[in-house]
Amino acid sequence: MIIRRSINKEEVKDMPKAVFPGQIHVVQTPQEAERAVAYLKKCSILGIDSETRPSFTKGQSHKVALLQISSEEHCFLFRLNLTGLTLPVITLLETPAVTKVGLSLRDDFMMLHKRAPFEQRGCIELQEYVRTFGIQDRSLQKIYAILFGEKISKSQRLSNWEADVLTPSQQQYAATDAWACLNIYNRLQELKRTGDFELAIEESCHTTTL
């Protein structure tokens, strides 16, 4: 596989849309959160992301409303604005045995720490990880496009994540973001294992193989 260092927005725009293919579970009570974590703790690696209600008023901000945690088959949308950051979820975030993969994790955890104190462990930051493969783009959308030739829609990013009911479009958007992080990591791990990749020649002084 030829890995490009970067890709432009125009190319991404014309690509088919990536969609999470598994089951989406909206978690709205502490009891549901406990059951969800029981499943997630059995996974060795997960994709994570978060969403916060946008503020259009200067000086106004909101706490993180949604935490998405995804395996390959199931994505759980923890509605933190309803449940808070519960102890089972904190335990999962602090468990080093379960690897959590995300993008801009520093920002995600900064927001989550405003809900409850915890010490995250077992985390992989994709923005750093992809650089070892020669990818210099830092957005999830562009990294995914480089590796899969598909685009991740951003149409719901500024929607109300504290709404009484999350729309199907919001749910799909949120789940796809978390799952995409996992999908990127799994693809890169596979390429690393097989060694079947190189940097695009036209974008580097020489071809590099890891």
ZALUM-805523 format. One line per field, with one value per residue (C-alpha): residue in one letter; x, y, z; residue number from 1; chain. Coordinates in steps of 0.05 Angstrom, whole numbers. Example, Ala and Ser with C-alpha at 12.3 -4.5 7.8 and 13.67 -1.06 7.14 Angstrom:
REM residues 2
aa <- [A, S]
xx <- [246, 273]
yy <- [-90, -21]
zz <- [156, 143]
i <- [1, 2]
ch <- [A, A]
END
This chain:
REM residues 210
aa <- [M, I, I, R, R, S, I, N, K, E, E, V, K, D, M, P, K, A, V, F, P, G, Q, I, H, V, V, Q, T, P, Q, E, A, E, R, A, V, A, Y, L, K, K, C, S, I, L, G, I, D, S, E, T, R, P, S, F, T, K, G, Q, S, H, K, V, A, L, L, Q, I, S, S, E, E, H, C, F, L, F, R, L, N, L, T, G, L, T, L, P, V, I, T, L, L, E, T, P, A, V, T, K, V, G, L, S, L, R, D, D, F, M, M, L, H, K, R, A, P, F, E, Q, R, G, C, I, E, L, Q, E, Y, V, R, T, F, G, I, Q, D, R, S, L, Q, K, I, Y, A, I, L, F, G, E, K, I, S, K, S, Q, R, L, S, N, W, E, A, D, V, L, T, P, S, Q, Q, Q, Y, A, A, T, D, A, W, A, C, L, N, I, Y, N, R, L, Q, E, L, K, R, T, G, D, F, E, L, A, I, E, E, S, C, H, T, T, T, L]
xx <- [0, 24, 16, 11, 39, -23, -86, -125, -197, -221, -201, -234, -299, -311, -298, -354, -377, -350, -405, -399, -424, -440, -493, -501, -523, -545, -527, -572, -571, -517, -543, -536, -466, -446, -471, -436, -369, -375, -374, -321, -273, -270, -241, -166, -171, -224, -235, -256, -281, -324, -374, -392, -451, -425, -430, -448, -445, -379, -355, -405, -381, -410, -385, -372, -440, -422, -367, -364, -328, -327, -305, -308, -379, -411, -407, -433, -454, -449, -494, -452, -499, -551, -508, -445, -378, -395, -346, -349, -331, -274, -249, -247, -209, -159, -149, -82, -101, -152, -119, -158, -144, -165, -146, -134, -140, -109, -170, -219, -189, -183, -259, -273, -230, -279, -332, -291, -218, -185, -118, -124, -80, -68, -81, -54, -55, -66, -36, 30, 23, 10, 74, 115, 82, 99, 29, 33, -41, -70, -145, -186, -220, -155, -120, -180, -183, -109, -116, -186, -206, -269, -292, -318, -377, -373, -444, -467, -406, -441, -508, -538, -506, -549, -615, -669, -661, -601, -622, -601, -554, -521, -515, -483, -436, -413, -404, -366, -316, -298, -297, -255, -199, -200, -203, -143, -102, -119, -102, -34, -19, -34, 11, 66, 60, 63, 111, 67, 70, 114, 110, 85, 146, 120, 114, 180, 253, 259, 214, 212, 191, 184]
yy <- [0, 70, 117, 191, 244, 288, 298, 360, 376, 374, 302, 282, 317, 269, 205, 157, 167, 122, 94, 53, -16, -42, -32, 34, 35, 100, 98, 143, 113, 92, 20, 20, 49, -7, -60, -26, -23, -97, -112, -60, -86, -153, -117, -109, -45, 8, 73, 134, 205, 257, 311, 376, 421, 480, 550, 608, 659, 692, 669, 612, 540, 471, 407, 347, 316, 251, 199, 149, 83, 33, -38, -64, -88, -43, 31, 58, 131, 151, 212, 244, 304, 254, 206, 244, 208, 145, 102, 43, 89, 120, 51, 34, 97, 81, 8, -1, -71, -40, 3, 66, 97, 168, 232, 298, 258, 315, 358, 301, 285, 358, 364, 298, 319, 376, 324, 280, 269, 207, 184, 157, 97, 54, 109, 118, 186, 176, 244, 220, 147, 161, 203, 139, 118, 184, 213, 287, 306, 312, 311, 247, 261, 267, 209, 164, 187, 171, 100, 81, 127, 146, 211, 221, 269, 329, 352, 339, 368, 432, 400, 400, 341, 356, 348, 306, 254, 244, 238, 178, 225, 247, 175, 152, 212, 200, 125, 132, 180, 133, 71, 107, 116, 42, 25, 70, 38, -32, -17, 13, -46, -93, -54, -53, -129, -144, -87, -79, -4, 53, 129, 159, 174, 241, 267, 247, 253, 178, 119, 97, 29, 15]
zz <- [0, -17, 42, 26, 73, 64, 25, 5, 23, -49, -56, 8, -11, -69, -31, -8, 64, 119, 164, 228, 209, 279, 332, 368, 441, 474, 548, 590, 661, 710, 705, 629, 637, 684, 634, 576, 613, 631, 557, 539, 592, 555, 493, 487, 446, 436, 398, 438, 424, 458, 439, 473, 460, 420, 449, 404, 461, 480, 549, 553, 554, 567, 598, 554, 538, 503, 509, 452, 463, 406, 392, 321, 330, 383, 399, 465, 469, 543, 554, 608, 612, 640, 680, 697, 692, 730, 769, 720, 662, 702, 719, 645, 628, 683, 663, 628, 603, 555, 502, 484, 416, 399, 364, 402, 466, 506, 491, 505, 572, 591, 582, 617, 677, 688, 703, 751, 770, 742, 713, 642, 625, 564, 514, 443, 409, 334, 316, 342, 321, 247, 241, 247, 182, 147, 152, 169, 167, 237, 226, 233, 167, 127, 161, 147, 75, 64, 92, 68, 11, 49, 82, 151, 152, 198, 187, 259, 295, 317, 334, 404, 441, 502, 464, 498, 443, 399, 326, 284, 246, 311, 335, 270, 269, 340, 332, 267, 297, 354, 310, 257, 308, 322, 248, 233, 288, 266, 194, 213, 258, 201, 154, 207, 216, 141, 122, 60, 53, 31, 27, -38, -81, -107, -36, -7, -26, -24, -12, 60, 86, 161]
i <- [1, 2, 3, 4, 5, 6, 7, 8, 9, 10, 11, 12, 13, 14, 15, 16, 17, 18, 19, 20, 21, 22, 23, 24, 25, 26, 27, 28, 29, 30, 31, 32, 33, 34, 35, 36, 37, 38, 39, 40, 41, 42, 43, 44, 45, 46, 47, 48, 49, 50, 51, 52, 53, 54, 55, 56, 57, 58, 59, 60, 61, 62, 63, 64, 65, 66, 67, 68, 69, 70, 71, 72, 73, 74, 75, 76, 77, 78, 79, 80, 81, 82, 83, 84, 85, 86, 87, 88, 89, 90, 91, 92, 93, 94, 95, 96, 97, 98, 99, 100, 101, 102, 103, 104, 105, 106, 107, 108, 109, 110, 111, 112, 113, 114, 115, 116, 117, 118, 119, 120, 121, 122, 123, 124, 125, 126, 127, 128, 129, 130, 131, 132, 133, 134, 135, 136, 137, 138, 139, 140, 141, 142, 143, 144, 145, 146, 147, 148, 149, 150, 151, 152, 153, 154, 155, 156, 157, 158, 159, 160, 161, 162, 163, 164, 165, 166, 167, 168, 169, 170, 171, 172, 173, 174, 175, 176, 177, 178, 179, 180, 181, 182, 183, 184, 185, 186, 187, 188, 189, 190, 191, 192, 193, 194, 195, 196, 197, 198, 199, 200, 201, 202, 203, 204, 205, 206, 207, 208, 209, 210]
ch <- [A, A, A, A, A, A, A, A, A, A, A, A, A, A, A, A, A, A, A, A, A, A, A, A, A, A, A, A, A, A, A, A, A, A, A, A, A, A, A, A, A, A, A, A, A, A, A, A, A, A, A, A, A, A, A, A, A, A, A, A, A, A, A, A, A, A, A, A, A, A, A, A, A, A, A, A, A, A, A, A, A, A, A, A, A, A, A, A, A, A, A, A, A, A, A, A, A, A, A, A, A, A, A, A, A, A, A, A, A, A, A, A, A, A, A, A, A, A, A, A, A, A, A, A, A, A, A, A, A, A, A, A, A, A, A, A, A, A, A, A, A, A, A, A, A, A, A, A, A, A, A, A, A, A, A, A, A, A, A, A, A, A, A, A, A, A, A, A, A, A, A, A, A, A, A, A, A, A, A, A, A, A, A, A, A, A, A, A, A, A, A, A, A, A, A, A, A, A, A, A, A, A, A, A, A, A, A, A, A, A]
END
